[in-house]
Amino acid sequence: MLAAIWAQDLNRAIGRRGDVPWHVPEDLRLFKTLTMGHAVIMGRSTWETLPKQPLPGRENYVLTRQQGFEAPGAHVVHDLDEIRERFSGDELAWIMGGEQIYRALFDDTAAFVVTEVGTEADEPDAFAPKLPDWPVAWELPEGGWRASTSGLRYRVRVTVRPDLTVFDTNPLAGLEAAPGSDEL
């Protein structure tokens, strides 16, 4: 089962020149907590920008059209159908970007965990897809925004396809005071 996770600004921007145009340590901790122990799926460009390759504690999949591409410690995949088939069951895998991968697997995605950052990026060049009109299943904090230690405000919303059970419980429960570093 595929779920997607990303942070976006107020205009759905997710990147600028291969980087995230803000720093929200709480979002990095959320990403690490939710994806740890699961497969993560990313495009080649996202792989190349990771501070540590592969992401530890997760099975890494790198989608690329580039034949001969090598990603030590990761599975290199050239066909979206291979990802769809591999994660068609109950095993949860996280799509972690970039824009092309989110869009290519959008219709196959059962849940979206989106951190909204209360800013507008300068000169963004990558954008998140518009979310489907599914109800928000959970949010953190409920009904508002939270101040990051970086000074930015943010909130996290989880939307789940109405006909599926992706999470047995609220995946955000207990994350308000999640300890740990802001490393991926």
Legacy VTK file of the C-alpha trace (Angstrom):
# vtk DataFile Version 3.0
C-alpha trace
ASCII
DATASET POLYDATA
POINTS 184 float
0.000 0.000 0.000
1.379 3.369 -0.969
1.249 6.513 1.144
2.879 9.824 0.286
4.638 12.204 2.635
5.841 15.734 1.935
6.100 19.287 3.246
4.710 22.154 1.200
4.400 25.899 1.489
1.174 27.878 1.241
1.266 27.583 -2.575
2.018 23.814 -2.645
5.710 24.428 -3.436
7.929 21.556 -2.269
11.319 22.452 -3.699
13.741 24.931 -5.166
16.830 23.916 -7.123
16.842 20.409 -5.673
16.412 21.464 -2.064
13.632 22.119 0.436
13.351 25.917 0.746
12.791 25.958 4.538
13.895 24.123 7.652
11.302 22.702 10.042
13.057 20.202 12.356
9.726 18.884 13.618
8.782 17.858 10.091
12.068 15.975 9.647
11.389 14.112 12.909
7.857 13.300 11.723
9.242 11.984 8.425
11.795 9.801 10.184
9.289 8.473 12.728
6.641 7.574 10.154
8.965 6.082 7.528
11.330 4.159 9.815
11.038 0.419 9.208
9.139 0.906 5.941
10.154 1.137 2.319
10.689 4.626 0.896
10.262 5.393 -2.794
11.944 8.327 -4.452
13.144 9.612 -7.770
16.784 9.770 -8.790
17.038 13.518 -8.138
15.683 13.107 -4.606
18.155 10.260 -3.992
21.021 12.456 -5.142
20.100 15.208 -2.662
19.914 12.937 0.406
22.433 13.833 3.097
22.898 10.113 3.817
22.442 7.331 1.247
20.606 5.071 1.690
18.260 6.341 4.382
19.023 4.089 7.356
16.354 1.784 8.771
14.328 1.849 5.575
14.334 -0.140 2.359
15.165 2.459 -0.303
13.722 2.346 -3.839
14.963 4.763 -6.480
12.865 5.258 -9.614
14.770 6.416 -12.683
14.602 6.273 -16.452
18.394 6.397 -16.550
19.626 2.927 -17.515
22.789 1.898 -15.726
22.118 4.203 -12.779
23.531 2.813 -9.534
22.343 3.641 -6.041
24.432 1.652 -3.558
22.228 0.244 -0.807
18.992 0.905 -2.708
16.834 -0.919 -5.226
16.970 0.838 -8.598
13.659 0.556 -10.445
12.942 1.667 -14.016
9.252 0.803 -14.211
6.376 2.283 -12.189
4.442 -0.961 -12.568
7.176 -2.758 -10.629
6.528 -0.421 -7.681
2.759 -0.814 -8.044
3.046 -4.607 -8.059
5.569 -4.748 -5.203
3.390 -2.614 -2.918
-0.101 -3.703 -3.998
-0.785 -5.527 -0.721
-0.975 -4.401 2.893
2.717 -3.567 3.294
3.062 0.195 3.713
5.606 2.047 1.570
6.177 5.793 1.610
6.518 7.904 -1.523
8.940 10.677 -0.583
9.377 12.631 -3.785
10.026 14.411 -5.893
7.288 16.084 -7.845
7.375 13.667 -10.809
7.145 10.604 -8.559
4.264 12.049 -6.522
2.372 12.751 -9.738
3.205 9.405 -11.389
1.937 7.394 -8.400
-0.817 9.794 -7.314
-3.755 7.591 -8.347
-2.175 4.615 -6.565
-1.722 6.479 -3.284
-3.999 5.527 -0.389
-2.974 8.232 2.107
-1.213 11.576 2.178
0.686 12.997 5.162
1.318 16.636 4.367
3.115 19.185 6.491
1.948 22.647 5.533
4.568 25.292 6.258
3.275 28.823 6.755
5.569 30.494 4.254
5.899 31.161 0.536
9.111 29.906 -1.041
11.125 32.226 -3.257
11.380 30.977 -6.833
10.105 27.412 -6.248
10.438 24.946 -9.108
8.742 21.823 -7.725
5.155 21.568 -6.538
2.996 19.013 -4.771
-0.079 17.728 -6.550
-3.460 19.020 -5.424
-4.834 16.616 -2.843
-8.021 14.689 -3.560
-11.209 15.814 -1.873
-10.899 13.256 0.892
-11.701 14.249 4.457
-8.842 15.095 6.798
-8.555 12.064 9.075
-6.083 13.572 11.550
-4.250 16.819 12.044
-1.550 18.154 14.323
-2.221 20.397 16.065
-5.948 20.047 15.864
-7.578 23.050 14.222
-4.586 25.339 14.013
-0.903 25.930 13.524
2.138 25.219 15.650
5.348 27.241 15.931
8.484 25.396 14.843
11.745 25.836 16.704
12.932 27.409 13.421
10.366 30.192 13.844
8.086 29.078 11.011
4.556 27.930 11.658
3.390 24.530 10.447
0.630 21.967 10.678
0.330 18.340 9.600
-2.727 16.841 7.957
-3.414 13.208 7.106
-5.936 12.376 4.414
-6.880 8.764 3.750
-8.815 7.263 0.873
-12.309 6.787 2.348
-12.690 3.155 1.266
-9.424 1.969 2.851
-7.930 1.439 6.263
-4.335 2.560 5.940
-3.592 3.284 9.581
-5.181 1.365 12.452
-4.611 4.352 14.731
-3.732 8.002 14.367
-0.188 8.032 12.916
0.384 11.461 14.502
-0.447 10.325 18.050
2.443 10.970 20.399
4.401 13.015 17.884
3.797 16.377 19.534
6.768 15.851 21.808
8.662 13.430 19.604
12.281 13.414 20.726
15.198 12.953 18.410
17.343 14.771 15.939
16.249 16.437 12.741
18.265 14.012 10.615
16.464 11.901 8.045
LINES 1 185
184 0 1 2 3 4 5 6 7 8 9 10 11 12 13 14 15 16 17 18 19 20 21 22 23 24 25 26 27 28 29 30 31 32 33 34 35 36 37 38 39 40 41 42 43 44 45 46 47 48 49 50 51 52 53 54 55 56 57 58 59 60 61 62 63 64 65 66 67 68 69 70 71 72 73 74 75 76 77 78 79 80 81 82 83 84 85 86 87 88 89 90 91 92 93 94 95 96 97 98 99 100 101 102 103 104 105 106 107 108 109 110 111 112 113 114 115 116 117 118 119 120 121 122 123 124 125 126 127 128 129 130 131 132 133 134 135 136 137 138 139 140 141 142 143 144 145 146 147 148 149 150 151 152 153 154 155 156 157 158 159 160 161 162 163 164 165 166 167 168 169 170 171 172 173 174 175 176 177 178 179 180 181 182 183
